[in-house]
Amino acid sequence: MGDFNGTLDDRALSAVTSPLRSAQSEAGAGFGLTWPASFPVARIGHILVRGVDPRSSWTLPATDSDHLPVAARLKL
């Protein structure tokens, strides 16, 4: 989980992201856009999983960060 400062199709992140699944893509409602917090147009914060099943994923209310935080419910 983290603020990757990149989308899942960013080739610079593929070594980290390619073996994992996105909780938002699999179980999220909507687009899950996280940046910028004031008017999100891109998803650059991710919860990526392997070995667990995402049940839901969502963004949380804005904080002092320029990105929205993300959350997910996972089945272990």
Backbone bond lengths (Angstrom), bond angles and torsions (degrees), N, CA, C in turn:
res aa  C-N    CA-C-N  psi(-1)  N-CA   C-N-CA  omega(-1)  CA-C   N-CA-C  phi
1 M - - - 1.433 - - 1.506 105.54 -
2 G 1.331 115.59 141.01 1.444 115.97 175.79 1.508 114.53 170.96
3 D 1.297 112.70 173.74 1.449 123.10 175.16 1.522 106.06 -91.86
4 F 1.299 116.47 96.24 1.458 121.19 -174.14 1.526 112.99 -83.83
5 N 1.319 117.04 -11.41 1.464 121.23 -176.69 1.524 111.70 53.48
6 G 1.311 115.79 33.08 1.451 121.28 177.28 1.516 109.72 -164.74
7 T 1.311 115.97 156.26 1.462 120.89 177.87 1.523 109.26 -82.68
8 L 1.311 117.23 168.18 1.459 120.69 -178.04 1.526 113.00 -68.84
9 D 1.316 118.29 -16.17 1.468 119.71 176.86 1.532 112.12 -94.81
10 D 1.326 117.95 9.32 1.458 122.95 176.72 1.526 108.70 -72.56
11 R 1.323 117.18 114.40 1.465 121.55 -175.99 1.522 112.03 -62.84
12 A 1.316 118.47 -27.31 1.461 121.09 179.32 1.528 111.87 -65.81
13 L 1.330 117.48 -22.95 1.465 122.05 -179.52 1.529 113.10 -99.58
14 S 1.310 117.67 -3.02 1.468 120.48 -170.41 1.525 113.59 -60.88
15 A 1.317 119.41 -30.71 1.470 120.06 178.38 1.526 111.08 -62.32
16 V 1.323 116.65 -32.41 1.465 121.35 179.02 1.519 111.26 -87.26
17 T 1.318 117.67 -44.09 1.457 121.45 -170.60 1.537 114.66 -84.86
18 S 1.316 118.67 -27.46 1.472 119.63 -172.64 1.529 114.76 -62.18
19 P 1.338 121.72 -35.05 1.470 118.66 178.92 1.533 113.53 -82.92
20 L 1.322 117.78 2.91 1.462 121.77 -175.09 1.519 111.36 -114.68
21 R 1.337 116.07 163.44 1.465 122.19 177.68 1.522 108.96 -113.66
22 S 1.299 116.31 144.91 1.454 121.76 179.35 1.526 110.72 -85.40
23 A 1.337 115.91 124.46 1.470 120.02 176.13 1.526 110.14 -60.87
24 Q 1.319 117.64 -38.97 1.464 121.23 -179.32 1.522 110.72 -65.79
25 S 1.318 117.45 -45.44 1.471 120.46 -179.55 1.524 111.74 -63.43
26 E 1.327 117.06 -36.67 1.462 120.67 -176.37 1.522 114.17 -85.80
27 A 1.320 118.00 -33.72 1.465 118.69 -171.45 1.525 114.04 -139.53
28 G 1.311 117.16 5.70 1.461 119.67 -176.20 1.512 113.14 -81.56
29 A 1.307 114.63 156.26 1.459 121.56 173.80 1.525 107.71 -98.96
30 G 1.302 117.00 128.82 1.459 120.11 -179.87 1.515 111.88 77.57
31 F 1.322 115.50 -161.12 1.460 121.01 -174.71 1.524 113.32 -87.30
32 G 1.310 118.68 -21.51 1.464 121.11 -179.41 1.505 113.20 67.93
33 L 1.319 117.52 32.14 1.463 121.45 -178.15 1.522 110.39 -68.16
34 T 1.336 116.83 140.05 1.462 120.75 -172.60 1.527 114.86 -126.09
35 W 1.322 118.86 -12.68 1.470 120.71 -174.75 1.512 111.51 -137.81
36 P 1.333 117.03 140.44 1.461 128.26 -14.05 1.525 110.37 -73.46
37 A 1.296 116.65 157.65 1.473 120.92 -174.93 1.520 112.01 -59.81
38 S 1.323 117.10 -32.48 1.463 120.17 -176.41 1.526 112.93 -71.84
39 F 1.319 118.04 -28.84 1.466 122.82 178.78 1.534 107.91 -159.68
40 P 1.336 117.35 79.92 1.470 120.70 -171.56 1.526 113.97 -62.56
41 V 1.333 115.09 131.84 1.460 122.04 177.92 1.529 112.64 -128.18
42 A 1.340 117.56 -6.39 1.472 121.33 -179.71 1.529 109.61 -143.31
43 R 1.316 115.31 151.40 1.466 120.31 175.51 1.528 107.81 -103.15
44 I 1.345 115.30 104.25 1.465 119.78 179.23 1.525 111.89 -119.94
45 G 1.320 117.82 -0.05 1.460 123.01 170.55 1.519 107.09 -107.18
46 H 1.321 117.24 131.94 1.462 120.41 -171.72 1.519 111.98 -136.71
47 I 1.309 115.46 149.74 1.457 122.29 164.47 1.524 104.79 -115.47
48 L 1.327 114.86 111.67 1.459 121.61 -177.42 1.522 108.49 -110.02
49 V 1.320 116.19 141.32 1.463 119.92 -172.47 1.521 111.73 -132.56
50 R 1.334 113.25 158.85 1.465 122.52 169.38 1.519 105.13 -153.39
51 G 1.318 116.89 130.00 1.451 120.83 177.85 1.521 114.70 85.70
52 V 1.307 118.07 3.11 1.462 122.69 173.82 1.521 108.06 -135.40
53 D 1.331 116.54 162.37 1.455 120.72 -178.94 1.524 110.44 -110.19
54 P 1.345 117.69 120.79 1.461 120.22 175.34 1.524 110.34 -67.96
55 R 1.311 116.78 132.60 1.467 122.47 177.34 1.516 111.43 -103.31
56 S 1.331 116.97 -32.77 1.464 121.96 175.79 1.522 108.01 -162.50
57 S 1.324 115.26 160.87 1.457 121.30 178.45 1.523 107.53 -153.01
58 W 1.337 116.60 144.94 1.453 120.19 -176.53 1.521 110.01 -159.65
59 T 1.322 115.63 164.29 1.461 120.94 172.92 1.523 108.47 -93.86
60 L 1.312 114.80 152.55 1.462 122.51 179.54 1.524 109.50 -103.66
61 P 1.328 118.00 166.90 1.462 120.37 178.93 1.529 112.06 -60.42
62 A 1.306 115.06 153.35 1.458 122.03 -178.77 1.528 111.88 -58.83
63 T 1.327 114.38 147.29 1.459 122.83 174.98 1.531 107.09 -119.11
64 D 1.305 117.79 -156.07 1.469 120.87 176.07 1.526 112.37 -78.55
65 S 1.327 117.92 -5.31 1.459 122.65 179.26 1.521 110.76 -77.31
66 D 1.324 116.53 161.75 1.464 120.17 174.08 1.525 111.58 -84.45
67 H 1.347 117.34 -0.96 1.465 122.97 176.89 1.519 109.74 -118.05
68 L 1.337 116.23 150.35 1.459 119.75 171.87 1.523 109.06 -78.82
69 P 1.325 118.47 141.44 1.466 120.22 174.05 1.531 110.08 -74.75
70 V 1.327 115.50 158.44 1.460 121.39 179.68 1.529 110.17 -122.17
71 A 1.321 115.12 156.89 1.469 121.35 178.84 1.523 107.60 -142.91
72 A 1.313 115.60 159.26 1.467 120.40 176.84 1.521 109.44 -152.19
73 R 1.309 114.68 151.12 1.464 121.84 172.00 1.530 105.37 -107.32
74 L 1.342 115.08 125.58 1.459 120.75 -175.46 1.524 110.30 -120.22
75 K 1.325 116.58 149.38 1.467 121.48 173.21 1.529 106.93 -103.83
76 L 1.327 115.01 119.33 1.469 120.57 -179.17 1.501 111.30 -83.51
